[in-house]
Amino acid sequence: MSGNEAIARGAYEAGVTFASGYPGTPSTEILENIVQYKKHIYCEWSPNEKVAFEAAAAAAWAGARSIVTMKHVGLNVAADPLMTLSYIGVEGGFVICVADDPGMHSSQNEQDSRNYAKFAKVPMLEPSDSSEAKEFLIRALEISEKYKTPVILRLTTSISHSCSIVNIGERKENPKKIAFEKNPPRFVTVPLYARQMRVNMEQRSKKLLDEANKSELNKTEWRDRTLGIITGSILYQYVREVWPDASVLKLGFSYPFPDKLIKDFAAGVKKVLVVEELDDLLEEHTRSLGIKCSGREFIPGIGEVSISTLQKSRAKMEGKKPPEEKISKYVDQLPARPPVLCPGCPHRGVFFALAKHDVIVTGDIGCYSLGTFKPLERLDSILCMGAGISMAHGLDKAGEKKKVVGIVGDSTFFHSGITGLLDIVYNKGKSTIIVVDNRTTAMTGHQDHPGTGRTLMGEKTKAISIENIGRACGVERVVTIDPYDIKKTQKIVDEELNADEPSLIVSYAPCPLRERKRVGTIRRIDQQLCKNCKMCLKLGCPAIDGTGEKPVIDKLICSGCGLCQQICTFDAISTTEKEQL
């Protein structure tokens, strides 16, 4: 199983009955795999991580075993309820499964979620493979119930997506009766009650420290005592390969830091090396215990740490020449593959229309992020989910002379775009907002959201209208466009940019990959009629090959959207039923 699959299995075996989250690589597949257990576990995609967190926490208050899933930046969104839930605590087991992304394989930053465990004063477990991912999820639920605390289960991309053998067991139902017991001093955080909660939390932290020191999830492996390495998560596997003879303290119950265990281990070796990814939290804490150790001077704190990274670190420690990296002999022969929008992507028509105007476009997180690259080059900023709308308003109110356009996707709009739209209307902004609605959460693998009319469990539900929400927010200029009709798209964009009030454009067209079919008929370029103006290449469509004397369309890739035919001024592009596959 992959780590994500193993966590889903662990939730099933542990008697979890409630699971929620918001899709985000590398955590997405946890809930997608929990769906197979939907007879036992209610699961949902929530509009955002904060909502998912709060719903799962409430389920735990009623006594249910529950989990919530998200990627590292999603924990920022859920940080507000996390901090206070740490005060209140839970009744049923409650685990926050958060997946960090060292190296930023699919993220805008590589923050270290271990900081949140310390910040919120909640325990954290870190598995080193899929087998531990399943077992640690079960143990996390047990710890949560024992100490009535939320627990963070921290994964990384390597743990979530790599596979290892997992022994599966039977499901054990949660014996707790599901019933929320009214008790204001226990659940209501007005200052009168919250002050005592703060005291209780500190008392809990002392008990958790003792638990961490005694936990079987932390293991000391004595070998050659010349070097002792303190590590955890996937790095434990790498350390064992790079330093097979070194003694190792493997931290699975990584917070609270098991001080006694660390001191005892350090006392048993001549030299201590702390191997951790991203922030040097463990190294700093080890030093604070009065233990001399090495760490950041040899282990990089930027990017994903790999076996080759640690091989270089070992060579540096030993004053040796770093080993040469083995590069496949075929690497030089591979063609460059820059990230581009897929053939037939409906976002392409919107960006092409915007290219006609000298405007600033504040973007957001999603497939349309690729609009920043050549040849489209129509995205000027990306900050976080929902900021495409809010930052457009900020630039407008700051006095930016150029017109400002904010662009977000449909899932992002429901996640955190609505409040930004309210801000624009309430504070009399004039920004033009475009929601590129492709009917799915595309970039993370086509998950449903409130606008699709389907739940995670496959049930039909109310499809929420983005246009109606826009009107409810007070936007009077709301228009829906077909991005495959380039002339009408350009006309609407022209009109709305020139409006002296806020406007909402909804670009409505399903993602072809989600639909699993071509948009239309395959196109071809008549080489006799083509004047080689290269206008079609400005679409950035991967189906159009411009490496020869004249552009040609690859019929195996063409999705038949027809944008290239619409912008060709020499009628050199046409449909051909003979070449339809």
C-alpha positions in Angstrom: 0.0 0.0 0.0 1.0 3.6 -0.4 1.1 5.6 2.8 -2.2 7.3 2.0 -3.9 3.9 1.3 -2.5 2.6 4.6 -3.9 5.5 6.6 -7.3 4.8 5.0 -7.0 1.2 6.0 -6.0 2.2 9.5 -9.0 4.4 9.8 -11.2 1.5 8.9 -9.6 -0.9 11.3 -9.6 1.6 14.2 -13.4 2.1 14.0 -13.4 5.6 12.5 -16.9 6.7 11.5 -16.3 10.2 10.3 -13.6 11.5 7.8 -13.4 14.9 6.1 -10.9 17.0 4.3 -10.1 19.1 1.3 -8.1 17.7 -1.7 -4.5 18.7 -1.9 -1.4 16.8 -3.0 0.1 14.8 -1.3 -2.8 14.0 1.0 -5.7 13.6 -1.5 -5.7 9.9 -1.8 -6.4 9.3 1.9 -10.1 10.2 1.6 -10.3 8.8 -1.9 -9.4 5.4 -0.4 -11.6 5.8 2.6 -14.6 5.9 0.2 -14.2 2.1 -0.3 -15.2 1.7 3.4 -18.2 4.0 3.1 -20.5 1.4 4.6 -18.7 2.0 7.8 -17.2 5.5 7.5 -19.0 8.6 6.5 -16.6 10.7 4.4 -16.8 14.1 2.7 -15.0 16.7 0.7 -15.6 19.9 2.6 -15.5 23.4 1.0 -12.1 24.0 2.8 -9.8 22.7 5.5 -11.2 24.8 8.3 -14.7 23.5 7.7 -13.4 20.0 7.4 -11.5 20.3 10.7 -14.5 21.8 12.6 -16.9 19.1 11.3 -14.5 16.3 12.3 -13.8 17.9 15.7 -17.6 18.1 16.4 -17.9 14.4 15.5 -15.2 13.7 18.0 -17.0 15.8 20.7 -20.0 13.5 20.2 -17.7 10.4 20.8 -17.1 9.4 17.3 -13.6 8.4 16.1 -12.8 10.9 13.3 -10.0 12.1 11.1 -9.4 15.1 8.9 -7.0 15.3 6.0 -5.1 18.1 4.3 -1.8 19.2 3.0 0.6 21.4 4.9 -0.8 24.7 3.6 -4.2 23.5 4.4 -3.3 23.3 8.0 -2.8 27.1 7.9 -6.4 27.4 6.9 -7.4 25.1 9.8 -5.0 26.7 12.3 -7.7 28.8 14.0 -9.8 25.8 15.2 -6.7 23.8 15.9 -5.4 26.3 18.5 -8.6 26.4 20.4 -9.5 22.7 20.1 -6.2 22.0 21.9 -7.7 23.9 24.9 -11.1 22.1 24.7 -9.9 18.7 23.7 -12.1 15.8 22.4 -14.0 12.8 23.5 -13.7 10.4 20.6 -10.3 10.0 19.0 -9.5 12.9 16.6 -6.4 12.8 14.3 -5.3 15.5 11.9 -3.6 13.8 8.9 -1.4 16.5 7.4 1.0 15.9 4.5 4.0 18.1 4.1 5.7 18.6 0.7 9.5 19.1 1.0 10.9 20.1 -2.3 7.6 21.7 -3.3 6.6 19.0 -5.8 3.1 20.5 -6.0 3.0 23.4 -3.5 3.7 27.1 -3.2 5.9 26.6 -0.1 7.5 23.8 1.9 6.6 24.8 5.5 7.3 22.3 8.3 4.1 21.2 10.1 6.0 20.1 13.1 5.9 23.7 14.1 2.2 23.4 14.6 2.5 20.6 17.1 4.7 22.8 19.3 2.6 25.9 18.6 -0.7 24.2 19.5 0.8 22.0 22.2 -0.6 18.8 20.7 1.2 15.4 20.2 2.6 14.5 16.8 3.4 11.1 15.4 5.6 10.6 12.3 5.6 7.2 10.4 8.6 6.1 8.4 6.7 3.8 5.9 3.3 2.6 4.9 3.1 -0.1 7.6 3.8 2.5 10.3 1.3 4.9 8.7 -1.5 2.5 9.3 -0.3 1.5 12.8 0.5 5.1 13.9 -3.0 6.3 12.8 -4.5 3.6 15.1 -2.1 4.6 18.0 -2.8 8.3 17.4 -6.6 7.7 17.9 -5.8 5.8 21.1 -3.6 8.6 22.4 -6.2 11.1 21.5 -8.9 9.3 23.5 -6.6 8.6 26.4 -5.6 12.3 26.8 -8.7 13.8 25.2 -6.4 15.7 22.8 -6.3 16.2 19.0 -3.2 14.5 17.6 -1.3 15.4 14.4 -0.2 12.5 12.1 2.5 14.1 10.0 3.3 12.7 6.6 5.5 13.9 3.7 5.2 13.4 0.0 7.6 10.4 0.2 5.5 8.7 2.9 2.2 9.4 1.2 3.1 8.2 -2.2 5.7 5.5 -1.7 4.6 1.9 -1.2 5.6 -0.8 1.3 4.1 -4.0 2.7 1.2 -3.6 5.2 -0.3 -6.3 7.3 -4.1 -5.7 7.4 -6.4 -6.6 10.3 -10.1 -6.6 11.1 -12.2 -3.6 12.0 -12.8 -2.9 15.7 -15.9 -0.8 16.2 -15.8 2.2 18.5 -17.5 1.2 21.8 -18.4 4.8 22.6 -22.0 5.9 22.5 -22.5 8.8 20.1 -24.0 11.6 22.1 -22.9 15.1 22.8 -23.1 15.8 26.5 -23.8 19.4 27.3 -21.1 20.9 29.6 -20.3 24.6 29.0 -17.2 24.7 31.2 -15.9 21.8 29.1 -16.8 23.0 25.6 -17.4 26.8 25.7 -14.3 28.9 25.4 -15.4 32.1 27.0 -12.5 33.6 29.0 -14.1 32.4 32.3 -13.8 28.7 31.2 -10.9 29.0 28.8 -8.5 30.1 31.6 -8.9 26.8 33.3 -8.7 25.0 30.0 -5.2 26.6 29.5 -4.1 25.2 32.9 -5.5 21.8 32.0 -3.7 21.8 28.7 -0.3 22.4 30.4 -1.0 19.6 32.8 -1.8 17.4 29.8 1.4 18.4 28.1 3.4 17.0 31.1 1.6 13.7 30.9 2.2 13.5 27.1 5.9 14.2 27.7 6.0 11.1 29.9 4.1 9.2 27.3 6.6 10.1 24.6 9.6 9.0 26.7 8.0 5.6 27.3 6.4 5.2 23.9 7.2 2.1 21.8 6.9 4.3 18.8 10.3 5.7 19.7 13.1 3.1 19.2 16.8 3.1 20.1 18.9 1.0 17.8 22.4 0.4 19.3 25.2 -0.3 16.8 28.6 1.4 16.5 28.5 4.0 19.2 31.0 6.3 17.5 28.1 8.1 15.8 24.5 8.3 17.0 21.8 9.7 14.7 18.5 11.1 15.9 15.9 11.1 13.1 12.4 10.1 12.1 9.9 9.9 9.3 11.1 8.8 5.9 14.6 10.0 6.8 15.0 7.0 9.1 15.0 4.7 6.0 17.6 6.9 4.3 19.8 7.1 7.4 19.8 3.3 7.7 21.0 3.0 4.1 23.7 5.8 4.2 24.9 5.0 7.8 24.2 1.3 8.2 26.6 0.9 11.1 25.5 4.0 13.2 23.4 3.9 16.3 20.0 5.4 15.7 17.3 7.0 17.8 14.1 6.8 15.7 11.4 9.2 16.8 7.9 8.1 15.8 6.2 9.9 18.7 8.1 13.1 17.8 6.3 15.7 19.9 6.5 16.3 22.8 10.2 15.8 22.3 11.2 12.8 24.5 13.8 14.5 26.5 14.9 11.6 28.7 15.2 9.3 25.7 17.3 11.9 23.8 19.6 12.4 26.8 20.1 8.7 27.4 20.8 8.1 23.7 23.3 11.0 23.5 25.1 9.8 26.6 25.6 6.4 24.9 27.4 7.7 21.8 30.5 9.7 21.1 29.0 12.1 18.5 25.4 13.1 17.8 24.0 13.9 14.4 20.4 15.2 14.0 19.0 14.4 10.6 15.7 16.2 9.9 14.0 17.7 6.9 13.2 21.4 6.5 13.3 23.3 9.9 15.9 22.4 12.5 13.4 22.0 15.4 14.8 18.8 16.7 18.4 20.0 16.5 17.6 23.2 18.4 15.8 21.3 21.1 18.6 18.8 21.4 21.1 21.7 21.9 18.7 23.2 24.5 19.1 20.0 26.5 22.8 20.8 26.8 23.7 18.1 24.2 26.4 19.0 21.7 25.3 17.8 18.3 25.7 18.4 14.5 22.9 18.9 12.1 22.2 21.9 9.8 25.9 22.3 9.0 25.8 19.0 7.2 22.1 18.4 6.5 20.4 21.0 4.2 17.3 22.7 5.4 16.0 23.5 1.9 14.3 21.1 -0.4 13.6 17.4 -0.1 16.3 15.3 1.5 17.2 12.1 -0.4 19.6 9.3 -0.1 22.0 11.1 -2.5 21.7 14.2 -0.3 22.7 12.3 2.8 25.6 10.6 0.9 26.9 14.0 0.2 26.4 15.0 3.9 28.3 12.0 5.1 31.2 12.7 2.7 31.3 16.3 4.0 31.3 15.1 7.6 34.2 12.7 6.9 36.1 15.2 4.7 35.8 13.1 1.6 34.9 13.8 -1.9 31.2 13.5 -2.5 30.2 10.5 -4.6 29.4 11.2 -8.2 25.7 11.1 -9.0 24.7 8.4 -11.4 22.8 9.9 -14.2 21.0 7.8 -16.7 22.6 7.7 -20.1 19.2 8.5 -21.7 18.7 11.8 -19.8 20.3 14.0 -22.4 18.0 12.4 -25.1 14.8 13.2 -23.3 12.8 16.2 -24.7 12.1 19.2 -22.5 8.6 19.0 -21.0 7.7 22.4 -19.6 4.3 22.5 -17.7 1.5 23.6 -20.0 -2.3 23.6 -20.0 -3.6 20.3 -21.5 -4.9 20.1 -25.1 -8.5 21.4 -25.1 -8.2 23.1 -21.7 -11.0 25.7 -21.4 -8.7 28.1 -19.5 -6.7 28.7 -22.6 -9.5 30.7 -24.2 -9.7 33.0 -21.2 -6.0 33.7 -21.0 -5.8 34.3 -24.8 -8.6 36.9 -24.4 -6.8 38.6 -21.5 -3.6 38.8 -23.6 -5.3 41.5 -25.7 -5.3 43.8 -22.7 -2.6 45.5 -20.7 -3.9 44.4 -17.3 -2.7 42.9 -14.1 -4.0 39.4 -13.4 -3.8 38.1 -9.8 -4.0 34.4 -10.0 -4.6 31.5 -7.6 -3.9 27.8 -6.9 -5.0 25.4 -9.6 -4.4 24.3 -13.2 -4.7 27.9 -14.4 -1.5 28.6 -12.5 0.1 27.4 -15.7 -1.1 30.6 -17.4 2.0 32.3 -16.0 4.3 30.6 -18.5 5.0 31.3 -22.2 3.4 31.9 -24.6 0.3 32.9 -22.6 2.1 34.8 -19.8 -1.1 36.2 -18.4 -0.8 35.5 -14.7 1.1 38.0 -12.5 0.8 36.7 -9.0 -0.1 33.6 -6.9 -0.2 33.8 -3.1 -2.7 31.3 -1.6 -6.2 29.9 -2.1 -8.7 32.7 -2.6 -6.1 35.4 -2.9 -6.7 35.8 -6.6 -9.9 37.7 -5.7 -8.7 39.5 -2.6 -5.4 40.7 -4.0 -7.2 42.1 -7.1 -9.2 44.3 -4.7 -6.1 45.3 -2.8 -4.2 46.5 -5.9 -7.3 48.3 -7.1 -7.7 50.2 -3.8 -4.0 50.9 -3.6 -4.4 53.1 -6.7 -3.0 50.8 -9.4 -3.4 52.6 -12.7 -3.9 49.5 -14.8 -7.1 47.4 -14.8 -6.9 44.5 -12.4 -8.4 41.1 -13.0 -8.6 38.4 -10.4 -8.9 34.8 -11.5 -9.7 31.7 -9.5 -11.1 28.2 -10.2 -14.5 26.9 -9.2 -13.2 24.8 -6.3 -11.0 27.6 -5.1 -14.0 30.0 -5.3 -16.0 27.8 -2.9 -12.9 27.2 -0.7 -12.1 30.8 0.0 -13.1 33.1 -2.8 -16.6 34.1 -1.6 -15.4 36.3 1.2 -13.0 38.2 -1.2 -15.9 38.9 -3.5 -17.9 40.2 -0.6 -15.0 42.5 0.3 -14.9 43.9 -3.3 -18.7 44.7 -3.2 -18.8 46.0 0.3 -15.9 48.3 0.0 -16.9 49.6 -3.5 -14.1 48.0 -5.5 -14.1 47.8 -9.3 -12.1 44.6 -10.0 -13.1 42.2 -12.7 -13.2 38.7 -11.3 -13.1 35.5 -13.5 -14.0 32.1 -12.2 -12.7 29.5 -14.5 -15.3 26.8 -13.8 -14.3 23.5 -15.2 -16.7 21.6 -13.0 -14.0 19.8 -10.9 -11.0 20.2 -8.6 -8.8 19.4 -11.5 -5.2 19.9 -10.5 -5.4 17.4 -7.6 -7.1 14.7 -9.6 -10.7 15.7 -10.4 -12.4 15.7 -7.0 -15.9 16.9 -6.5 -16.9 20.1 -4.8 -20.1 22.0 -3.9 -20.6 23.0 -7.5 -20.5 19.6 -9.1 -23.7 18.1 -7.8 -21.9 15.0 -6.5 -20.5 14.1 -3.1 -17.3 12.2 -2.3 -19.5 9.2 -1.5 -21.0 9.3 -5.0 -24.3 10.7 -4.0 -26.2 13.3 -6.0 -26.6 16.6 -4.2 -27.5 20.2 -4.8 -25.1 21.8 -7.3 -24.3 25.3 -6.0 -24.4 28.1 -8.6 -21.4 30.4 -8.7 -23.4 33.0 -10.5 -26.1 33.0 -7.8 -23.5 33.3 -5.1 -22.0 36.3 -7.0 -25.4 38.0 -7.1 -26.0 37.2 -3.4 -22.7 38.9 -2.7 -24.0 42.0 -4.4 -22.3 41.8 -7.8 -24.8 43.2 -10.3 -22.7 42.4 -13.4 -22.6 38.6 -13.6 -22.1 36.9 -17.0 -21.4 33.3 -18.0 -19.2 32.7 -21.1 -18.2 29.7 -23.2 -14.4 29.9 -23.3 -14.3 27.9 -26.5 -16.1 30.8 -28.3 -13.1 33.1 -28.5 -14.9 36.1 -30.2 -17.7 36.2 -27.6 -15.1 35.6 -24.8 -13.1 38.6 -26.0 -16.2 40.7 -26.4 -17.3 40.0 -22.8 -13.8 40.5 -21.3 -13.6 43.9 -23.2 -17.0 45.0 -21.8 -16.4 44.0 -18.2 -12.9 45.5 -18.1 -14.4 48.8 -19.1 -17.2 48.6 -16.5 -17.0 51.2 -13.7 -18.1 48.6 -11.1 -17.2 45.1 -10.0 -18.1 42.3 -12.3 -18.0 38.5 -12.2 -17.3 36.4 -15.3 -17.9 32.7 -15.0 -16.1 30.8 -17.7 -18.1 27.6 -17.9 -16.7 24.5 -19.6 -16.0 21.0 -18.2 -12.4 19.7 -17.9 -11.8 17.4 -20.9 -9.7 15.0 -18.8 -12.6 14.7 -16.3 -15.0 14.1 -19.1 -12.6 11.6 -20.7 -13.6 12.7 -24.2 -12.5 15.2 -26.9 -14.1 18.6 -27.0 -14.8 18.4 -30.7 -13.5 17.3 -34.0 -9.7 17.0 -34.7 -8.2 20.0 -36.5 -5.5 20.0 -39.2 -3.4 22.7 -40.8 -3.4 23.0 -44.5 0.3 23.6 -45.3 -0.5 25.3 -48.6 -2.8 27.9 -47.0 -0.7 28.4 -43.9 1.3 31.7 -44.1 3.5 30.7 -41.1 2.3 33.7 -39.1 2.6 31.5 -36.0 -0.5 33.0 -34.4 -1.8 29.5 -33.5 1.4 28.9 -31.5 0.4 31.8 -29.1 -2.3 29.5 -27.7 0.4 27.3 -26.1 -1.4 24.2 -27.1 0.8 21.0 -26.9 -1.1 19.5 -29.9 0.4 22.2 -32.2 4.0 21.5 -33.1 6.0 24.5 -34.2 9.4 22.9 -34.6 9.1 22.4 -38.4 9.0 24.8 -41.2 5.3 25.4 -40.5 3.1 24.4 -37.6 1.3 21.1 -37.7 -1.3 19.6 -35.4 -0.7 16.2 -33.9 -4.0 14.3 -34.4 -3.2 12.0 -31.5 -3.1 14.9 -29.0 -5.6 17.3 -30.5 -8.7 17.6 -28.3 -10.8 19.4 -31.0 -11.5 22.6 -29.0 -11.3 24.7 -32.2 -9.5 27.7 -30.7 -6.7 27.5 -33.2 -9.2 27.5 -36.1 -11.0 30.6 -34.7 -7.8 32.7 -34.5 -6.3 31.7 -37.8 -6.8 34.6 -40.1 -5.9 32.7 -43.3 -8.4 29.9 -42.9 -5.6 27.4 -42.9 -7.0 25.3 -40.1 -10.1 23.1 -40.6 -11.8 20.0 -39.3 -11.4 16.7 -40.9 -13.7 13.8 -40.2 -11.3 11.4 -42.0 -8.7 11.9 -39.3 -11.2 11.7 -36.4 -10.1 8.9 -34.1 
